[in-house]
């Protein structure tokens, strides 16, 4: 967290225990990811302000871009919210090799109604070359 998502890391109280919510996540993604390898995590953490939050870390492990990825992240986020009525931070880590693919949002609008999600994304490829600084 400190390396890839320093802003989120700074808001978490690391002196408090964190809880992996694998069962809760499994109930949400059981029908959506047939045939895919999942390394996603849903973690309950304490925040520095004394609150408690859920953080959904989605690690997309694949060798190519996936046009459905942003929508899938949106779906998981709203399914988690719908089922547990808790705000969820969705963070994306991409392990593909496409330098120009780095989705950060999904949404749509219709008749003045706007729905969507914006999420922080890091790409492991950005850190592969020690001489190259990762993008801001």
C-alpha positions as CSV (number, residue, x, y, z in Angstrom):
1,X,0.0,0.0,0.0
2,X,2.7,2.5,0.9
3,X,4.5,1.9,-2.4
4,X,1.6,1.8,-4.8
5,X,-1.0,3.9,-3.0
6,X,0.7,6.3,-0.7
7,X,-2.3,8.6,-0.2
8,X,-4.5,5.6,0.9
9,X,-1.7,4.3,3.0
10,X,-1.4,7.6,4.9
11,X,-5.1,7.5,5.9
12,X,-4.9,4.0,7.4
13,X,-4.0,3.4,11.1
14,X,-1.4,0.7,10.7
15,X,-1.2,0.2,14.5
16,X,-4.7,-1.3,14.4
17,X,-5.4,-4.8,13.1
18,X,-6.8,-5.3,9.6
19,X,-9.2,-8.1,8.6
20,X,-9.2,-9.9,5.3
21,X,-12.9,-10.3,4.2
22,X,-12.3,-13.1,1.7
23,X,-15.8,-14.7,2.4
24,X,-17.5,-11.4,1.7
25,X,-15.6,-10.9,-1.5
26,X,-16.2,-14.5,-2.7
27,X,-20.0,-13.9,-2.4
28,X,-19.8,-10.9,-4.7
29,X,-17.5,-12.3,-7.4
30,X,-18.5,-16.0,-7.5
31,X,-20.5,-15.6,-10.7
32,X,-18.5,-12.9,-12.4
33,X,-15.0,-14.4,-12.8
34,X,-15.4,-17.9,-14.2
35,X,-12.1,-19.0,-15.7
36,X,-10.1,-16.0,-14.4
37,X,-7.3,-16.1,-11.8
38,X,-8.2,-13.8,-8.9
39,X,-5.8,-12.2,-6.5
40,X,-8.2,-9.6,-5.4
41,X,-8.5,-8.7,-1.7
42,X,-11.2,-7.0,0.4
43,X,-9.7,-5.7,3.6
44,X,-11.3,-3.9,6.6
45,X,-8.9,-1.3,8.0
46,X,-9.0,1.3,10.7
47,X,-8.5,4.9,9.6
48,X,-6.4,7.5,11.4
49,X,-9.6,9.5,12.2
50,X,-10.9,6.5,14.3
51,X,-13.2,5.2,11.6
52,X,-13.4,1.8,9.9
53,X,-13.3,1.4,6.1
54,X,-13.2,-1.4,3.5
55,X,-10.6,-1.4,0.8
56,X,-11.1,-3.5,-2.3
57,X,-7.7,-4.2,-4.0
58,X,-8.2,-5.6,-7.5
59,X,-5.1,-7.0,-9.1
60,X,-5.6,-7.7,-12.8
61,X,-3.1,-10.3,-13.8
62,X,-3.2,-10.8,-17.5
63,X,-1.0,-10.2,-20.5
64,X,-3.2,-7.8,-22.5
65,X,-5.7,-5.0,-22.1
66,X,-9.3,-5.9,-21.1
67,X,-12.0,-3.6,-22.3
68,X,-14.3,-4.9,-19.6
69,X,-12.0,-4.2,-16.7
70,X,-13.3,-0.8,-15.7
71,X,-16.9,-2.0,-15.8
72,X,-16.0,-5.1,-13.8
73,X,-14.3,-2.9,-11.1
74,X,-17.5,-0.7,-11.0
75,X,-19.7,-3.8,-10.7
76,X,-17.7,-5.3,-7.8
77,X,-17.7,-1.9,-6.1
78,X,-21.5,-1.4,-6.3
79,X,-22.2,-5.1,-5.5
80,X,-20.1,-4.7,-2.3
81,X,-21.9,-1.5,-1.4
82,X,-25.3,-2.9,-2.2
83,X,-24.8,-6.0,-0.2
84,X,-23.0,-4.5,2.9
85,X,-24.0,-0.8,2.7
86,X,-20.4,0.3,3.3
87,X,-18.3,2.7,1.2
88,X,-15.5,0.7,-0.6
89,X,-12.3,2.1,-2.0
90,X,-11.4,0.3,-5.2
91,X,-7.7,0.3,-6.1
92,X,-6.4,-1.3,-9.3
93,X,-3.0,-2.9,-9.9
94,X,-2.3,-3.9,-13.5
95,X,0.3,-6.5,-14.4
96,X,-0.2,-6.5,-18.2
97,X,2.6,-5.3,-20.6
98,X,0.7,-2.6,-22.5
99,X,2.3,0.7,-21.7
100,X,-0.6,2.7,-23.1
101,X,-3.4,1.0,-21.2
102,X,-4.2,2.4,-17.8
103,X,-8.0,2.7,-17.1
104,X,-9.1,4.9,-14.3
105,X,-12.8,5.2,-14.6
106,X,-16.1,3.7,-15.8
107,X,-19.4,5.4,-16.1
108,X,-22.4,6.4,-18.2
109,X,-25.0,9.1,-18.2
110,X,-28.6,9.1,-19.4
111,X,-31.3,11.8,-19.2
112,X,-29.3,13.9,-16.8
113,X,-28.4,10.9,-14.5
114,X,-24.7,10.2,-14.2
115,X,-23.4,6.9,-12.7
116,X,-19.8,5.7,-12.4
117,X,-16.6,5.2,-10.6
118,X,-13.1,6.7,-10.7
119,X,-10.3,4.6,-9.2
120,X,-6.6,4.9,-8.7
121,X,-4.6,2.6,-10.9
122,X,-0.9,1.6,-10.8
123,X,0.9,-0.4,-13.4
124,X,3.7,-2.8,-12.3
125,X,5.4,-2.1,-15.7
126,X,5.9,1.5,-14.6
127,X,8.3,0.3,-11.9
128,X,10.2,-2.3,-14.0
129,X,13.0,0.0,-15.1
130,X,14.9,1.3,-12.1
131,X,16.0,4.4,-14.1
132,X,12.5,5.4,-15.0
133,X,10.3,7.3,-12.6
134,X,6.7,6.1,-12.3
135,X,4.0,8.5,-13.6
136,X,2.3,10.7,-11.1
